[in-house]
Every structure is written in C-alpha cells, then in structure tokens.
Amino acid sequence: MLRARKTLEESAYEPSAKSLQRRIPEDVFLARITPRRLCKEAINAALITIIFLLSCGGGLLALDRPLRVNEPLPVGLGSDEPLPFGLGSESSNSLGGGRVYRLLTPALLEQPLTQRYIAQYTNRSGIAFLNSVMERANIYMPFIREEIEKRNLPMELAYLPVIESSFEITARSRSGAVGLWQFMLNSISPFNIRVTDNIDERRDFIKSTRGALQKLDDNYRTLGNWELALAAYNAGLGAVSRTIQRTGIRDYWVLSERNELREETVHYVPKLIAAAFVLSQPRRFGINVWFDKFEWEAIPLQKQVSIDILADEAGISRDLMRRLNAELLNGITPEDRDFRLKIPASHIEQVKAVLGRDDLKLIRYYYHTVRHGDTLWSMSRHYGTSLLLIEQYNPGISNRYLRIGETIIIPSQTENISPQAPAGIPAGSGGQTFNGTHVVLKGETFWSISRMYGTDPQALAQANGMRIDQILHEGRTLKVPIIQ
C-alpha cells in the first residue's frame, strides 16, 4: 500500500498502531489529488477516504490524534448541535478533568473493520437496535459516565456494555458470563463481587461497573495501550500477554491482521469504536435516547423484604425496582445487614413510610407439607426461591431428615403458587432422561452440576447409583440430562 509522507502533525502525534493504520495522504488535506501524481491504487484509496470523510461531514480531516479536553469533536457537526458525554467543549469542566475520548481518531475510524461496523450500526436495523439498547441503558449510563470521569479513563468505555450485553442487566452468555460487563465466576475475586444462591453481584450495576473499570485500567497499566487493554478484557490478560511475548508485537491491529488473536477479539475493538462513534452523536445518526440524570439512593434495611411488594406499596414500577436491584436472584433482600437496597430518589419518603409500617408483611410466605419424593431442591424450584432462603427460615433442615407430613416455611417472590409440588417426580427433574455425560472437575458437587444441567441433585445422584452426600472425585464420569 502506498504510504503518504508524514505531515508535521503526524510527527507530533505518532500513532501507536502505525504499521497497520491507513494514512490519509497529504494531498487530500491540500485538495491536490491528480492522476499524474498518484498511481491508480493511490487514487482508489484516496477516493474511498474522501467518501468516508464526506459522510462524516469533512471534520475528520482536521485531526489525526486523540481528542483533547476543550476541543470539539471533528465530525462536521455544527456548534449549535450539542454533543452528550463530553465530546464538545461545553462539558469539559466535569469530574476527573473532563470527558476524554481517546479511540475516536481518524486512524482508528478508518480501519476496514471499524468502517464495516459503522455501516452496520448506521443502517435502519442498526439504528433500531441501538435505540432499544440505549433505552435499557438510561438508568445505568449516568453512573457509568461518572465512574469513568473519576478515573480519567476514555469515555468510549461507557459503551462497552453495548458490545458485551446490549445493556441487559440479567444477560448470561453461553460460557456463563453474567451482567452488563459479563463477568465470569473465575474472574470476580479481585473486585469484591459475591455470588450465592440468593445474590449475584455480577448483576449489581454498581459493583460490576467499578470492577470492570478497575480491570480495564489494570489491563492498560500492564499493556500500555487501550486497544490491547480492551482485547485483554475480551480474551484475558494472560492470553494477550502470552501472544505479545510469543510474537514480539505490541500492536493490536498488526496482531489482528496476522490472525494472532482469536476472531472474536479481532472484531471486539472495532465494534466498540464504531458503537462509540455513532452513540456519541445521537442526533446526527437518529438515536432518540437522551440520558437525563437518574437519581437513586442506596438505603440500609432492618428486615428482609420482597422488592415486588415494596414497589407496589410505595408506588414504584416493579420493573424499575428489579432493574435497580437485579443482583437479587429471588427478589428478596438478604439477611446481610450490609446490603443496601437501591431505590429511586423520587420515592425515598414513600419507601421509608412503607418500611416503617408494622402491620404490613413485606415477604410472601408459603407453607409446604412434605410428601414422598420431595427434596429441598425440588421445593426451591417449585416455589421460585433459593435453598439458602429455605434453610434460613427452617433452621436445621436437611434432605436426609425430611419427614413426610412435616410443614416447611418457604419465602418466595412469586405469586399464586400451588402450596403442593407435583407428586411423584421431584420438581426440577421433569421426568428427564440422563443420556448425556459429564466429567467431574475439581470441587464440583451434585448441587453445582445439577444447576448446570437444570435438574434435581437428588435425581442426579440416583441416576448415577450414588447418595447425594457422597463425595465426587475429579475425573469421574456422570450421567446427566442432555441440554437442548
């Protein structure tokens, strides 16, 4: 590919991925493109560049370096068209020294994959998709922006949940990653994120956002480059570090061109840059969602509550309460006194009034009479609650000592449940056939494996001729249901 001579501006702001970036010829800046001076290939490249730049309003010609605070975005927007999230100079005096974009440079926007995703996001279906995604983001984005500003990180990171989870707070990937930022279970320990039967803080937008931004910042400090830091968020810091060590290449774009990174990671950074480019200019591209400051408060509780009942009594939308407190897997707050319930600031007085009423029951209870074949697991599945909650309200209860005719207290968020589970087959096993196989890994139990395959641990043990309290040894092959 014909390389243009470096301009003074390029020399002052040397790009980090120069070996792969397509340069804008100096002649384009000077509007002196002539067939005599350029070969056929260069003319074609220049025409492609001109078409792209014209589609951006011509402003990209002015800058080939990261955007600075107090500097308008060079995308050809008029000064009368406000830009959200700090792209324009009007919002530079914010927390953390201003909202800084570091990846929206012409060199990165011109990457072929970036242009491909810009085209996808700006067609009719792409705009519809982004509108629906950002409508879900409206209550989370102000907090995410604030956390990014405090850390002086690139504002493009605010759009990473678009790529990771489409801003679905309860999103779960096929590999088991959960939440806005798609944390895996094996990656949460450094970030004070807990997962139990009652609570999954990967779905807590406060803790997961802080954890994700810390992880990204750590990646950047280790690798010294934001493209590589993002690649490491997707593929793992260890995997990217080993690739760099093996190849001696510290350039994301070169590694991508040489297929040294897995395909998903090759597309990951261009997707984010394209999404940030479009979503940072909502009016220009027809994004209809604007982020007003959503205010909420986190309050301590003196007792456990069902968030649905609390929402109904306080006049709050159930959906809003669930989205604010998505970490509550069963919709019931934990016994933990350190837990803080997030509520809209506009309803703080109503919530306090409801919590202060002694005559109001804020948890729904069922009384279950034990029958032949019942297990704690089958009861938890039938009533839509957790084993921990059943054990909490029935101290000393155990599968081995369930007595037929015994009454069990079961707290639940779910309404209008029949007080008796179906007789015969334990709820949760569903008459499953165990035609698949699973090789036991270190630390696995009947309980953890049964959750993976959506079955009852007692049924799983019986299908393998074992007792539920037997220890599973690493490497043993178990019969399991086949997941469709």
Rosetta blueprint (number, residue, H / E / L):
1 M L
2 L L
3 R L
4 A L
5 R L
6 K L
7 T L
8 L H
9 E H
10 E H
11 S H
12 A H
13 Y L
14 E L
15 P L
16 S L
17 A L
18 K L
19 S L
20 L L
21 Q L
22 R L
23 R L
24 I L
25 P L
26 E H
27 D H
28 V H
29 F H
30 L H
31 A L
32 R L
33 I L
34 T L
35 P L
36 R L
37 R L
38 L L
39 C L
40 K H
41 E H
42 A H
43 I H
44 N H
45 A H
46 A H
47 L H
48 I H
49 T H
50 I H
51 I H
52 F H
53 L H
54 L H
55 S H
56 C L
57 G L
58 G L
59 G H
60 L H
61 L H
62 A H
63 L L
64 D L
65 R L
66 P L
67 L L
68 R L
69 V L
70 N L
71 E L
72 P L
73 L L
74 P L
75 V L
76 G L
77 L L
78 G L
79 S L
80 D L
81 E L
82 P L
83 L L
84 P H
85 F H
86 G H
87 L L
88 G L
89 S H
90 E H
91 S H
92 S L
93 N L
94 S L
95 L H
96 G H
97 G H
98 G L
99 R L
100 V E
101 Y L
102 R L
103 L L
104 L L
105 T L
106 P H
107 A H
108 L H
109 L H
110 E L
111 Q L
112 P H
113 L H
114 T H
115 Q H
116 R H
117 Y H
118 I H
119 A H
120 Q H
121 Y H
122 T H
123 N L
124 R H
125 S H
126 G H
127 I H
128 A H
129 F H
130 L H
131 N H
132 S H
133 V H
134 M H
135 E H
136 R H
137 A H
138 N L
139 I L
140 Y L
141 M H
142 P H
143 F H
144 I H
145 R H
146 E H
147 E H
148 I H
149 E H
150 K H
151 R H
152 N L
153 L L
154 P E
155 M H
156 E H
157 L H
158 A H
159 Y H
160 L H
161 P H
162 V H
163 I H
164 E H
165 S L
166 S L
167 F L
168 E L
169 I L
170 T L
171 A L
172 R E
173 S L
174 R L
175 S L
176 G L
177 A L
178 V E
179 G L
180 L L
181 W L
182 Q L
183 F E
184 M L
185 L H
186 N H
187 S H
188 I L
189 S H
190 P H
191 F H
192 N L
193 I L
194 R L
195 V E
196 T L
197 D L
198 N L
199 I E
200 D E
201 E H
202 R H
203 R H
204 D L
205 F H
206 I H
207 K H
208 S H
209 T H
210 R H
211 G H
212 A H
213 L H
214 Q H
215 K H
216 L H
217 D H
218 D H
219 N H
220 Y H
221 R H
222 T H
223 L H
224 G L
225 N L
226 W H
227 E H
228 L H
229 A H
230 L H
231 A H
232 A H
233 Y H
234 N H
235 A H
236 G L
237 L H
238 G H
239 A H
240 V H
241 S H
242 R H
243 T H
244 I H
245 Q H
246 R H
247 T H
248 G L
249 I L
250 R L
251 D L
252 Y H
253 W H
254 V H
255 L H
256 S H
257 E H
258 R L
259 N L
260 E L
261 L L
262 R L
263 E H
264 E H
265 T H
266 V H
267 H H
268 Y H
269 V H
270 P H
271 K H
272 L H
273 I H
274 A H
275 A H
276 A H
277 F H
278 V H
279 L H
280 S L
281 Q L
282 P H
283 R H
284 R H
285 F H
286 G L
287 I L
288 N L
289 V L
290 W L
291 F L
292 D L
293 K L
294 F L
295 E L
296 W E
297 E E
298 A E
299 I E
300 P E
301 L L
302 Q L
303 K L
304 Q L
305 V L
306 S E
307 I H
308 D H
309 I H
310 L H
311 A H
312 D H
313 E H
314 A H
315 G L
316 I L
317 S L
318 R H
319 D H
320 L H
321 M H
322 R H
323 R H
324 L H
325 N L
326 A L
327 E L
328 L E
329 L L
330 N L
331 G L
332 I E
333 T L
334 P L
335 E L
336 D L
337 R L
338 D L
339 F L
340 R E
341 L E
342 K E
343 I E
344 P E
345 A H
346 S H
347 H H
348 I H
349 E H
350 Q H
351 V H
352 K H
353 A H
354 V H
355 L H
356 G L
357 R L
358 D L
359 D L
360 L L
361 K L
362 L L
363 I L
364 R E
365 Y E
366 Y E
367 Y E
368 H E
369 T E
370 V L
371 R L
372 H L
373 G L
374 D L
375 T L
376 L H
377 W H
378 S H
379 M H
380 S H
381 R H
382 H H
383 Y H
384 G L
385 T L
386 S L
387 L H
388 L H
389 L H
390 I H
391 E H
392 Q H
393 Y H
394 N L
395 P L
396 G L
397 I L
398 S L
399 N H
400 R H
401 Y H
402 L L
403 R L
404 I L
405 G L
406 E L
407 T E
408 I E
409 I E
410 I E
411 P E
412 S E
413 Q L
414 T L
415 E L
416 N L
417 I L
418 S L
419 P L
420 Q L
421 A L
422 P L
423 A L
424 G L
425 I L
426 P L
427 A L
428 G L
429 S L
430 G L
431 G L
432 Q L
433 T L
434 F L
435 N L
436 G E
437 T E
438 H E
439 V E
440 V L
441 L L
442 K L
443 G L
444 E L
445 T L
446 F H
447 W H
448 S H
449 I H
450 S H
451 R H
452 M H
453 Y H
454 G L
455 T L
456 D L
457 P H
458 Q H
459 A H
460 L H
461 A H
462 Q H
463 A H
464 N L
465 G L
466 M L
467 R L
468 I L
469 D L
470 Q L
471 I L
472 L L
473 H L
474 E L
475 G L
476 R L
477 T E
478 L E
479 K E
480 V E
481 P L
482 I L
483 I L
484 Q L
